[in-house]
């Protein structure tokens, strides 16, 4: 699937159309709306992290004319902790994850939700690895964190992923 994204470029003030997949659509919005992006690449959410790292290295600005800080951690728990710390310091922060990685963020999710801290976590839903070792998409990872207190939005198209991000 793809989405046509319209963006106004400062040099031409003309709309630019681009065909995107869901990962890039969510990553573009996440990058533009945050000061800190805590990452630990995990498939299938890795392209979101990788895109943000590239944009940071290119010096691409966010909405506040700053280059967001992309922090790659050594674990999913570390990425969640870095984001939680940034949120407590007053920064706008986000992270990307899926399946097993989402489960490792549960302790931080309870803290963030309990503190009523505004935060968006971008989840590329994938089945939780069990005895069958499935890599197919489902929502078992998201359903496993329902009790954390997070409000959840689920996109059914790339356009919705872009809009919800």
N, C-alpha and C positions, 0 to 999 in steps of 0.2 A: 504494500500500500504506500501511497505517497500523499503529500499535501502541497498545495501551492501556497507559499508564504509570501506575503507582501511586506516589503520593508522600504522605507523612504531613505535613500542615501543622501547624506548632507551635501555632497558635491553637485548632484543633479536634481534633487528634490523630485525625482521620478520614481514610481513604484518599480521594484525589481522582483521578478517572479523566480522562485526556486522550487525544485522538486525535492522533497525531503522524506526520510523514513521517520518513524516514531521516535527513535533515539535522538536524532539530530534536532527534530522539532522541539522536544522537551529540553535538550541541552542548550539550544539557543536562548530560550526564555530563562532558564535557570542561570545561565551565565550573565545575562543582561540585568537580572534582578537581585543579585547577591554580591556581598563583599568577600565572603569566604566560601570555598567549595572543598569539603573534606571528601577525599576519594580513596577507595581501594578497589581496583578493577576486578570485576567478577562478571563473567558471561551470564546473561546477554546484555547487561547494562554497561559493559566496558566501552562501547563507542561513545557514550555520553561523557564519561571521564576523559577519554582520549581527546575528544573534540575540545573540551574545556582547557586541557593542557596545551593544545596547539594554539588556541586563541590567546591564552595567557602569554605564551612565548612570543606571539606576534604583537603583543601590546594592545590588543583589542579592548576598547573601553566598554564599561557597562552603562546603565542609565544615568549614573552619577558622575560620569567622566573619570572613572577610576578603573584601574585594571584589577579585577578580582584576584584574590590570592587562592591558588589551587594547591592544596596540601595533600600529597599522597602519603598515606599511612601504611603501617606494616600489617594491619588487620582491619576487619570490618568494625570491630569494637573500638579500635583506635580512631577510625574515621568518625564514628558516632560521638566519641569523647571529644574530639577536636571541634566538631560542629557544636556540641553542647557548650563547650567552653567559649566559643566565638559568640554564640547566642547570649550567654550570660554577660559577656563584655559589651553587648549592645549591637553587634554586627548582624547583618542579614546573612544567613548561612544556609547551605543546602548540601545534600549528598545524593548519591545514586547507588542502588543496590538491587539484588534479586535473591530469591530462594534462600539458601543457607545463610547468606550474608545478612539478610533481613532478620533472621532468628537471632543472630549474634548481637543485634542492636536493641533487642527487647529491653534490657535494663535501662539504657539511655532513653528509650522511647517513653517508659514510665515516668522518668524524671522530667523530660521535656513537656509531656502532656500535663503532668501534675503541677508544673510551674506556669502553665498556661502561656507558654512561649510560642510566638508565631514561627512556624517552621514548615517547609515543604520537603518531603523525602520522595525522590523519584524512583519508582519501583518498576523494573521490567519483570513482570510476573512470570514465574517458571515453577514447575512442580518441585517439591522438596525431594531431595535425593533419598530414596528408600532402598529396599532390597532390589527393586527393579531397575534402579539407576536411570530413570527416565529423564530426558532433557526437553520434553515437550512443554508447551505453555499451558498453564492452568493457574488457578488462584489459591492453591494450597498454602503457599508462602504468606500471602496476604491474610488469608483466613486465620492463620496461626497467631497473628498479632492483633486480632480484633479487640482483645481485652485491655490493650494498653491505654486507651483513652484518646487515640488519634482519630480525627475525622478522616474519612477515606473517600476519595473520588476515583472512579474507574472509567477510563476512556475506552471506547469501542472502535475508535478510528484514529488515524494520525492527526486529523484536524482537531479532534477532541483532546488528544494528548498535548497538542500545541496550546490550545485554549486553556486547559486546566493547569498547565505548568506555571 
